[in-house]
């Protein structure tokens, strides 16, 4: 049987296409499996099965403890940023007042010099001492010409002539945001979620009780699009929710009235460790090292 010389020949001065594929160079594609997709009944923060689940108005599910810790941490961060902003504003106000007082003093000295011939002496500590004079063992007395040169010179190696950049602190937002949807989120907007468990599931003792739709009794999985009622928290599949709950305006489990605006679609997947939707193919690119002539080349994407 003849050998495949084109694939087995490895004495060339460059990489062949088959050698590059074996080494993992180029765009590698792999379809995401079941283990790479977040289950619908997992917390968006800890990625574990939900404990005391809460849902936001955009359909993201969280454990009660996880979302409370997240909101509390955001409030502490907002409080810290607000204190820093207020301190910065106070410092700017003090600097403006000091500049205004110095300007008035200079105007008075100039007026006094014009009328009485007095020689004004300014005491601009922030401008002369910090920027135009040296400190330490190598300090020397400079002339007025050298002071003017130091005032306009930008030399990072001289401590007295190093330009200073003013830190700009913006006013922080006082609203907490949803860690998953990045929209404004308040604690009172969260509502509890109730899963309907399957009482006839024989694997419940080992794997945990599976959830079912209370209307069609179908086992809920990631292939279903789920709807939750914000007034009572019961979850239905999208087909039953649109066919029965939306038309009748009542929940089949608790007989509580609801309207169309109370039906919220639950989000599936989409965390930093998993993906969901139509694009279930993960891609990774690895370029060929230097010396092959393809170090900076990227394969074209076919559209």
HELIX and SHEET records of a PDB file:
HELIX    1   1 UNK A    5  UNK A    8  1                                   4    
HELIX    2   2 UNK A   17  UNK A   23  1                                   7    
HELIX    3   3 UNK A   34  UNK A   36  5                                   3    
HELIX    4   4 UNK A   64  UNK A  116  1                                  53    
HELIX    5   5 UNK A  125  UNK A  129  3                                   5    
HELIX    6   6 UNK A  144  UNK A  152  1                                   9    
HELIX    7   7 UNK A  187  UNK A  189  5                                   3    
HELIX    8   8 UNK A  204  UNK A  207  1                                   4    
HELIX    9   9 UNK A  238  UNK A  240  1                                   3    
HELIX   10  10 UNK A  241  UNK A  245  3                                   5    
HELIX   11  11 UNK A  246  UNK A  248  1                                   3    
HELIX   12  12 UNK A  260  UNK A  262  5                                   3    
SHEET    1   A 2 UNK A  26  UNK A  31  0                                        
SHEET    2   A 2 UNK A 281  UNK A 286 -1                                        
SHEET    1   B 3 UNK A  61  UNK A  63  0                                        
SHEET    2   B 3 UNK A  53  UNK A  55 -1                                        
SHEET    3   B 3 UNK A 191  UNK A 192 -1                                        
SHEET    1   C 2 UNK A 196  UNK A 197  0                                        
SHEET    2   C 2 UNK A 211  UNK A 212 -1                                        
SHEET    1   D 3 UNK A 235  UNK A 237  0                                        
SHEET    2   D 3 UNK A 226  UNK A 229 -1                                        
SHEET    3   D 3 UNK A 263  UNK A 265 -1                                        
END                                                                             
